[in-house]
Each structure stands twice: as structure tokens, then as C-alpha cells.
């Protein structure tokens, strides 16, 4: 069976003191985890997190990465810079980046390519808005988003982690039901199968108000291989409960 993966997305939260307390509590509470665990922390804290996570029990992730390798791109952070801090994963195409920073499907595809070229595993996010779901466009939207990434990355697609994050479920307390999530995950799996013979090993995470109470049911679905967790990743007890639901 594929190993599950639980990833915390701290978003723009944290401070030196709070990060230290949270990471120490996670490490102390986790023991030997049978699933993969990672936290995507804000860039200024990678150096701190790298030291605190030196045991390797929890992997370090970034929340974004540049599509460019080097040069005059003010404010951007290259994948090589991530590597220097031991970053293993980079979230790419999160709906907040698409919404507030105008990231298009094409940009998301290039960021995926840039991460892969540097040996960083991109966690590629797709998901429909509430209006798109209500208009019956969920399938069309997530397929279009994934198709752009497949088109640009070819067979390397087998090296990504995919995350289905319905936008209406992010930070709202509204979670997709396990059946709704599984339905989309199955569509995405089929799309990956058409693109690579290694589709079955690609982890497809669910994200959107995953919490200690709903994680086990979501993670029990055939095509849900883990979680991308926002709000609940900021509290050690909640995040640890999700990790243990994934064991
Ligand atoms: P949430 O965020 O768990 O707070 O809904 C998930 C995400 O945006 O990755």
C-alpha cells in the first residue's frame, strides 16, 4: 500500500518563538510515524526549521517556488535556494496564489517543472470554486488545471504530489464529504493514468478544512493518499491527531 503523506501548510503564520514551540511539540508527540509528514513554513523560517527538524522525522516544505532558476526576479525564491535549506517539498498553484497573485495554469506548470528540475517535489494544487461546483464544472476545472501540468512535464509527472483542494472548503470549515472528495480523486487518478504508467504511486492529497474529526474518514477513501492541512496544522494536538489518523 502507498504510504500516506500529511503536509501542514502554515500559510503566513508563525514567529521564531511559536515555530519552535510547535515543531518541538510535533516531534515530541509523533514518535515513529508510519506515514510521511511535512510542514510548509514561510521562507524566512526555513533556516530555523532546518535545524529543528534535523532528525528527519518531519520533512521541510516551501509554500511556493519560482519558475525561474536565477536572475532579476524581485521577491522570487529559486528552487536551488530551497535546496540549500533542506527543503523537500514545494506547494505549487495553491488557490491563494492563483487568486491573489494571478498564477495561471501555465505558470503553475512551469513552477512544477522548475521544482522537479531541482529535485524538489512539487505539491501541485487543483480545485474548483463554489461557483464552478454549482455550475457543474468541477470536473472540467480540475482536469484543465492538471492537464496544463501534465502537458509541460510529460512523464516527469510521476514525480509530483497532487493535492485536490476545493476552494470552497479552504479555511471555511466546510469539508468535502469523503464521497465528494473520492469522486474527484478518482477522476484525477484516471487522468494521471492516461499520462504515465506510474500513476498509482502518485500521492493525491485532499485539502480543505481537514481536521482531527474528519481526517480518518477522508483518508479511508481509495484514492485519498494524505492531506494538505492549513488551519489544523498550527496546533500540535490537531496536527498530531491527523497524522495518527493516517497511520
Ligand atoms: P485549511 O487550508 O485546512 O485551513 O482549509 C488548507 C490549505 O489551504 O492548504
Boltz pocket constraint, residues with backbone or C-beta under 6 A from the ligand:
constraints:
  - pocket:
      binder: B
      contacts: [[A, 9], [A, 165], [A, 169], [A, 170], [A, 171], [A, 172], [A, 173], [A, 207], [A, 208], [A, 209], [A, 210], [A, 228], [A, 229], [A, 230], [A, 231], [A, 232]]
      max_distance: 6.0
